[in-house]
């Protein structure tokens, strides 16, 4: 019996340690959009806590053809929430490019991501409802969407990021159903440019935001990310820009999101440690 207990107890301790290490609460909810008159699936990860503990919030946006389960399918989001002591929100942005479509009333995702969803999360979860303690980032389409929403709403998001983002949608007029969101590019070039991160970078001159952008050397979006970095340098906009080996893949994002979370956590800690 003693030998059996010697075998069982270490195994139990390991199981308890693993459970404790991934103790974040996971909620799958439907958030109603008044502007779109419909509900959208969202997954929320809240770190393990007791009492009245509050947390910063990071919004993670998926790419084209993804949904609220995309990021959880790439990495252990519960681990990220617990490790960085941050509420993480994974919304369903459909194939919206995270803008308020001028041609489709059912695709008003800038309003949802930058107004309706943060208001809901702040009302129902233990958040710090402050721009300095709120971040938004995403992959591919979501990278563009995160920077776009951030630059349009600096009063909401004090920290913005992109991993493998499509930073200039104008370079891809026939790709990823953008026409359904913005109309024909050649008939609506002004509309396209006004919804492109690259052509809106001067908005960051006075936004007072912490910015992180990364992309893999082998990614087909690497040239436009480098172009964006160079333009930000010309504008003298402070930002972190990282390039690492890798392509437009889950393996790359599984690695890059940890760096982005570390970046945001550092900014959050600065604010929380202010006297």
Residue pairs with C-beta under 8 A, 6 or more apart in sequence:
20 48
21 79
21 82
22 76
22 78
22 79
22 82
23 47
23 48
23 82
24 45
24 46
24 47
24 48
24 77
24 78
24 79
24 81
24 82
25 45
25 46
25 48
26 43
26 44
26 45
26 78
27 43
27 44
27 46
28 41
28 42
28 43
28 68
29 41
29 42
29 43
29 44
30 39
30 40
30 41
30 42
31 39
31 40
31 42
31 91
31 112
31 116
31 117
31 120
32 38
32 39
32 116
33 39
33 40
33 108
33 111
33 112
33 116
34 116
35 100
35 108
35 111
35 112
35 116
36 105
36 106
36 107
36 108
36 111
36 112
38 106
40 91
40 92
40 94
40 112
41 67
41 68
41 91
41 92
42 68
42 89
42 90
42 91
42 92
42 117
43 68
43 69
43 72
43 77
43 89
43 90
44 87
44 88
44 89
44 90
44 121
44 125
45 77
45 78
45 80
45 81
45 87
45 88
45 89
45 90
46 55
46 81
46 87
46 125
46 126
47 55
47 81
47 82
47 85
47 86
47 87
48 82
49 55
49 126
52 126
53 126
54 126
54 127
54 128
55 85
55 86
55 87
55 125
55 126
55 127
55 128
56 85
56 86
56 87
56 127
56 128
56 133
56 134
56 135
56 264
56 268
56 272
57 86
57 87
57 88
57 89
57 118
57 121
57 125
57 127
57 128
57 133
57 134
57 135
58 84
58 86
58 87
58 88
58 89
58 134
58 135
58 136
58 137
58 261
58 264
59 88
59 89
59 91
59 113
59 117
59 118
59 134
59 135
59 136
59 137
59 138
59 146
59 157
60 71
60 77
60 88
60 89
60 90
60 137
60 138
60 142
60 257
61 91
61 93
61 98
61 113
61 136
61 137
61 138
61 139
61 141
61 142
61 143
61 145
61 146
62 68
62 70
62 71
62 90
62 92
62 93
62 138
62 139
62 141
62 142
63 70
63 138
63 139
63 140
63 141
63 142
63 143
64 95
64 140
64 141
64 176
64 177
65 95
66 93
66 141
66 142
67 92
67 94
68 90
68 91
68 92
69 90
70 90
70 139
71 77
71 90
71 139
71 257
72 90
73 250
74 250
74 253
74 254
74 257
75 253
75 254
75 257
77 88
77 90
80 86
80 88
80 257
80 258
80 261
81 87
81 88
83 261
84 261
84 262
84 264
84 265
85 265
86 261
86 264
86 265
86 268
87 121
87 125
87 126
87 127
89 117
89 121
91 112
91 113
91 117
93 109
93 113
93 141
93 142
93 145
94 107
94 109
95 141
95 176
95 177
95 180
95 181
96 107
96 109
96 145
96 181
97 109
97 141
97 144
97 145
97 169
97 178
97 181
97 182
97 195
98 109
98 110
98 113
98 138
98 141
98 142
98 144
98 145
98 146
98 148
98 149
99 107
99 109
99 110
99 145
99 148
99 181
99 182
99 195
100 107
100 108
100 109
100 110
100 111
101 107
101 108
101 109
101 180
101 181
101 182
102 182
102 183
102 188
102 191
103 180
103 181
103 182
103 183
104 180
104 181
107 180
107 181
109 145
110 148
110 149
110 152
113 136
113 145
113 149
114 149
114 152
114 153
114 156
114 157
115 153
115 156
118 134
118 156
121 127
122 129
127 133
127 134
128 134
130 158
130 271
131 154
131 155
131 156
131 157
131 158
132 158
132 159
132 267
132 268
132 271
133 158
133 268
133 271
133 272
134 156
134 157
134 158
134 159
135 157
135 158
135 159
135 160
135 161
135 264
135 267
135 268
136 146
136 149
136 150
136 157
136 159
136 160
136 161
137 143
137 146
137 160
137 161
137 162
137 163
137 212
137 257
137 260
137 264
138 144
138 145
138 146
138 161
138 162
138 163
138 165
139 163
139 164
139 165
139 253
140 164
140 165
140 166
140 221
140 248
141 166
141 176
142 165
143 161
143 162
143 163
143 164
143 165
143 166
143 167
143 213
144 162
144 165
144 166
144 167
144 169
144 197
146 160
146 161
146 162
146 165
147 160
147 161
147 162
147 165
147 167
147 197
147 211
147 213
148 195
148 197
148 200
149 156
149 157
150 157
150 159
150 160
150 207
150 209
151 160
151 197
151 200
151 201
151 203
151 204
151 207
151 209
152 200
152 203
154 203
154 207
154 208
154 209
157 209
158 208
158 209
158 210
158 267
159 209
159 210
159 211
159 263
159 264
159 267
159 268
160 209
160 210
160 211
160 212
161 211
161 212
161 213
161 260
161 263
161 264
162 212
162 213
162 214
162 225
163 213
163 214
163 215
163 252
163 253
163 256
163 257
163 260
164 214
164 215
164 216
164 219
164 221
164 225
164 248
164 252
164 253
164 256
165 197
165 213
165 215
165 221
165 225
166 172
166 176
166 221
166 224
167 196
167 197
167 198
167 213
167 221
167 224
167 225
167 227
167 228
168 196
168 197
168 198
168 199
168 224
168 227
168 228
169 178
169 182
169 192
169 195
169 196
169 197
170 185
170 189
170 192
170 193
170 196
170 198
170 199
171 224
172 178
173 179
173 185
173 186
173 192
178 185
178 192
179 185
182 188
182 191
182 192
182 195
183 191
185 192
193 199
194 200
197 228
198 224
198 227
198 228
198 231
201 228
201 231
201 232
201 235
201 237
202 235
204 211
204 232
204 235
204 237
204 239
205 235
205 237
210 263
210 264
210 267
211 232
211 237
211 238
211 239
211 240
212 239
212 240
212 241
212 242
212 259
212 260
212 263
212 264
213 225
213 228
213 229
213 239
213 240
213 241
213 242
214 225
214 241
214 242
214 243
214 244
214 256
214 259
214 260
215 221
215 222
215 225
215 226
215 242
215 243
216 222
216 243
216 244
216 245
216 246
216 247
216 248
216 249
216 252
217 243
217 244
217 245
217 246
218 245
218 246
218 247
219 225
219 246
219 247
219 248
219 252
220 248
221 248
222 243
225 241
225 243
226 243
229 239
229 241
232 239
232 241
240 263
242 256
242 259
244 252
244 255
244 256
246 252
246 255
246 256
